[in-house]
Amino acid sequence: MSLPAKITLGIAVTISSAIIGYVHYKQSEDRLKLHQGVIRDVEQQQRRKHENTYALQKQIDMTKELKTMDTRSDDKRLDSIVVQPPE
């Protein structure tokens, strides 16, 4: 085999190896990014779940407060009604 053929073969093997190495590196990097995206999505879902639970509890508390206020106003209305005996 001549020297130029050996140099060409060496360059071709080196470039091919570099390309294969880069593809494997890029593939593992992409997998890592995808995995981090899944983790971020799960964290976001948990955060939304906690926010929704908090909002629901807040609404429940407000509903209870409104019911007690309504009950008090009903009691005041009943106290203000004067019952007159039948004639």
C-alpha positions, 0 to 999 in steps of 0.5 A, a space after each residue: 500500500 502506498 503512503 498516500 493511500 495509508 494517509 487517506 485511510 488514516 484520515 478517513 478512519 479518524 474522521 469516521 471515529 470522530 463523527 461516531 464519537 460525536 453522535 454518541 455524545 450528542 445522543 447521550 446529551 439529548 437523553 439527559 435533556 429529555 430526562 431533565 424535562 420529565 423531572 421538570 414536568 413532574 415537579 411542575 405537576 406537583 406544584 400545580 397540585 399543591 396550588 390547586 389544593 391550597 385554592 380549594 381549601 381557601 374556597 372551602 374556608 370562604 364557603 364556611 365563613 359565608 355560611 356562618 355569616 348567612 346563618 347569623 343574618 338569618 338569626 338577626 332577621 328572626 329576632 327582628 320579626 315580631 310575632 303578634 298573637 292571633 286576635 
